[in-house]
Amino acid sequence: MKIGIIGSGNIGGNLGKHWAKAGHEVLFSSRHPESLQPLVQESEGRAKAVSVTDAFEANADVYLLATPFEAIDELAEVYAGEYGNKLIIDATNPYPERDGEMAQDVRDANYNATEYTAMKFNTAKTVKAFNTIKAEDLQKRAFSDVDKIAIPFAAQDEESKLVARQLIEDIGFEPLYIGSLSDTNIMDPDQAIYGKSLSREDLQYLVNAARTA
């Protein structure tokens, strides 16, 4: 698959490197793509650094959103013509102390952060994944043959679910499907499974416990 990485920091950068190693074509993007050359050099496989505009115009199969939450509105509006019918993997988190009032508004709303992203990118299909894992664990525990970490994810439809599951498995993690986008509250900051690096069985226990509390 061709994967556009929108936001090439700790989460996006590491995921891009892992997916390139797994055989996918990766486009790291930034407003200053020249700063991403070290990422490209560290990648094993097909990877290059491009502008955000070029990434969206590259007709990728999947786009990973790993930007600050505050960037969602602008990205969705500016590139609305480019991501239609694509798969968006939302790895963002609303942190009011970083992202400001809009993040607090979303956390206070009667919809969750993932549903907000899906509303903004409404011509795409949205998956929630990779927002709960610590960057250090994402970097160091990919491609593990033992003690695999589970990655919780949610999806809008069956096709998105299958693609997300494959992309998680491709880099050596265990996928744990938790349901639709409306079920992702437990993945948000300070919630039940946020920041937890656990086996699939242990993570499923936390999910079940949160839903019966």
Secondary structure, DSSP 8 states (H G I E B T S, - for coil): -EEEEES-SHHHHHHHHHHHHTT-EEEEEESSGGGGHHHHHH-SSSEEEEEHHHHHHTT-SEEEE-S-GGGHHHHHHHTTTT-TT-EEEE-----HHHH-HHHHHHHHSSS-HHHHHHHHTTTSEEEEESSSS-HHHHHHSTT-SSS--EEEEEESSHHHHHHHHHHHHHTT-EEEEEESGGGGGGGSTTSTTTT----HHHHHHHHHHHHH-
